[in-house]
Amino acid sequence: MPRRAKAARDVITVTDVVGRRVEITRPVKRIVLGEGRQLMTLALVHPDPVSLLAGWPGDLIRQDKVTYGRYREKFPAIDGIPIVGRGSEESFSIEQALATAPDVAILSGGYGPSLRSSETIARFEAAGVPVVFLDLVAKPLDNTVPSLRLLGRVLGREDAAETVVRFHESRAFLIRDRLADAKPVAPTVLMHAHAGLNDCCNAPGRATIGAFIDAAGGHNIAADVLKTPFGPIGLEYVIRRDPEVYVGTGGVHLAGTGGLVLGPGVDAADSRAKLQSVVRSPGLADIAAVRTGRVHGLWHLFGNFPLNVLALEALARWFHPKLFADVAPDASLKLANDTLLPVPMTGTYWVSLDSGGR
């Protein structure tokens, strides 16, 4: 009988998003995550993501207590999952991770072990634990769909993953194709990362969340000067470029810092008031975007989440309001909550100074 049970297991070979061929034995029942925030990614392809967790870092617990609390309410067992790091490459404990006896390690390279973590990868593999990489941060436009499909394959949840892929692609392709047909003039855009936390301005370049600016039909002024994924561009440069659209990013991790707070459990009026405060700062108050009221806020963690197409929809409406008048990110979020997520996303994930631009 033991031999027959072992033979019933399904051995597959997958290629992860960094091109590594990895052998996986299914069913996968115990996962170690390299980044706690990927719980929400698991939730898109599995109805009880917490039941799969053997160990995870504590970044979600520390940085987003509202989301953690909502998952705890739905899945009380979450409190008993061993913590194997704090959500950074340096803090991840391979010893603690191996002690959880995982079937597979799912790493993402965002805020935990990355492809550079050769010793961590080698120790997992030496212990017989396969390692697969997702990517929702470095190249989100290229790797969101492959990451979803990879996760579905690893978990034997291909149909669930394809449902999310269809949700993503139908919206992303509509925006891509309409821009290609209409060829509108791209407005210049400042995306102010972690708005209000520090002096202006930290901003994304062409990669990470900055990639969505071009994809939504805008021109990212930071990408003209940055060679890194994120970096400072300086207030003088911003004033000189005089961007037509301002998008500040924020999250619940900025609560109490003076920064822009967006995300789960956040009231839109509070976010709007904080956004107004941020753009009243010296220098920013005089740019074209503020003078004309094209001022918006976006949840920063869309830069590390498969439902990033919601951010793409919001940006497209802000950049080209007539061309994308029928695009409704609020309706898309409601559909995702109703059909894709076991724990709904409720709160404020985008906001405009003009409440009509929501």
Secondary structure by P-SEA (a helix, b strand, c coil): caaaaaaabbbbbbbcccbbbbbbcccccbbbbccccaaaaaaaccccccccccccccccccccaaaaaaaaaacccccccccccccccccccaaaaaaacccbbbbcccccccccaaaaaaaaaaacbbbbbbbccccccccaaaaaaaaaaaacaaaaaaaaaaaaaaaaaaaaaaaaaacccccbbbbccccccccccccccccccaaaaaaaccccccccccccccccccaaaaaaacccbbbbbccccccccccccccccccaaaaaaaaaaaaccccccccccccccccccccccccccccaaaaaaaaaaaacccccccccaaaaaaaaaacccccccccccbbbcccccc
